[in-house]
Amino acid sequence: MPDLGGTIAAEATPPGRGAVRVVRISGPLAGPFLESHFHPVGPPPSEAPRRLCLGELRREDGRPLDRALAVLFLGPDSLTGEDVAEIQVHGSPGVVRGCLDLCFRFGIRQARPGEFLWRAVSLGKMSLTEAEAVDAMVAADTEALALRAASALGGRLAGRLSGLSARLLELRAAWEARLDFPEELGEAASPQETAELEGLASGLAALAREGEIGARMKRGWSVAIVGPPNSGKSSLFNRLLSRERALVTPHPGTTRDVLEETLEIGGLPLVVKDTAGVREAVGEVEGLGVERGLEAAAASDGTLLVFDASKGWGEEEEAVLARLERPPILTLANKRDLCSAGPTHPGALPVSALTGQGLDELVGALRAWMGEVPPTGGEIPPAGERQAQAVSRAAAAVAEALQGHREGVGLEVSLSALSAAHRWLREALSGEGSDEELYERIFSRFCIGK
């Protein structure tokens, strides 16, 4: 594993231009760096820790680099447990680069991905589950994902996993004692132990379901808009996005490539794909576009079949339906504003991409199709994919132990499954393997400033 000692620095805000960007420093040189290069208007950060100080960031030759704010957190009362400095500069890439170069010339090195959180975990400032929750929070693309990540912060998830692990260990110890001392304790599990096993199976199964929900929410859902040419697919695509993303003309075959955009519906991510109109293609290029559109529809979780309500449902629409690999989740009678009669296909939802008529009903139908996914489902969800997989395997092992116990296979066989479950819970809590393996598997994929 690369050396993770010394003092480190990195930008804690996303790259690019902005009003303010932050450089974070952690280690024994954090305070001395501020004393050397930050010249405050008032008391220096070392005399006013945990308070923002206004001053000037200067180069070695005394020339000012920027007017900045700086704060010093003295260890162990800091993010990492070490002395930590944070410098707020104007959001210029040149200023940030200059600040970091000052740090590196001062003997501070570039932080590696996730190294700030790695130090926090190593020094006991947060648990591994909390560190992964921070990473999940940073990666959250929707409010629902952010709420799930927040529920794992503050040690609640670690406490839940620790409690399940302790109960599992206690049950294992009781059954191992029965195997070692059958005459004194009896060879069969007591009703209380059976009830405890059932409770553990139920609790872990609920936690595993939360992991599955979280993975699904992160992956999102996808729908492809398909239909004959000039049925208003691109107009509907633009209406859903509330902007002109796709080119719209009265000429059939305008759309050739598949366009994709992500919407947030009820806090959940939905990828919407605009595809070429399905017909017997006029030319090779249009034919390729049609095939790509059908492939995109097949690869999506669902399809929206759009037809022109002013023309009605006919052979053209039937031909499109026949080329889909599975039935559409919704059939939309578009251009409803151009006709007074109802839709000419059973179950079709009348909409108008031009006026927005029926769009609320369409969004509601999509949200219902995506399913009712509560932010936490009543449980504290696993913080990340690694943890969710470990919890899922622990749940499967306990379910196996319970099934074997009900079938009377004997405590020894069920104990083997409980031992496996306990190992997976330890993996969920603190990881397994050396420091190098743990860093490479978990922290190396975090952003550098975390």
Number of C-alpha atoms within 10 A of each C-alpha: 10 7 6 14 9 13 21 24 28 28 24 19 18 12 12 10 12 12 9 14 21 22 21 23 32 30 22 17 20 24 20 12 17 24 14 13 21 25 21 19 10 11 13 21 25 16 10 14 16 17 15 17 22 20 20 20 26 20 17 11 6 9 10 14 18 20 16 20 21 27 23 26 24 21 15 15 13 17 21 24 22 23 21 28 25 22 24 23 22 18 17 17 14 12 16 25 14 17 24 21 16 19 24 15 10 15 13 23 19 19 21 22 20 20 25 32 26 27 20 20 20 15 15 13 20 20 22 25 27 25 26 24 26 22 22 23 22 15 15 17 16 18 16 22 23 19 16 25 28 19 20 28 21 14 16 15 22 22 14 16 22 16 12 19 21 13 17 21 15 13 20 20 13 16 23 15 15 19 17 13 12 13 9 9 15 14 16 16 17 13 9 9 16 16 12 15 21 16 14 21 22 15 15 24 20 19 25 25 19 27 25 17 19 25 16 14 22 18 13 17 20 22 23 29 29 31 28 23 23 21 24 26 31 28 23 23 24 20 18 19 16 9 10 13 16 19 10 16 13 9 9 15 21 18 24 19 18 20 18 18 15 15 18 16 14 18 19 24 23 21 17 23 25 27 29 30 30 24 18 10 15 10 8 9 12 21 19 15 22 25 17 17 26 24 16 23 26 16 14 16 16 22 26 21 25 29 30 26 26 19 14 16 16 11 8 14 19 12 15 19 18 10 11 16 13 12 14 20 15 19 21 28 28 31 24 24 16 13 14 9 10 15 22 17 15 9 11 18 20 21 25 22 21 16 12 15 16 18 18 12 13 17 14 14 15 20 18 12 13 20 10 10 18 13 23 21 15 10 18 23 28 34 30 23 15 17 24 23 18 23 29 25 22 29 27 19 23 28 23 19 28 20 14 17 20 12 9 12 12 16 19 15 14 23 20 15 19 25 18 16 28 23 17 23 26 17 18 27 23 15 22 13 10 10 13 10 13 16 19 13 12 19 23 15 13 22 20 21 22 23
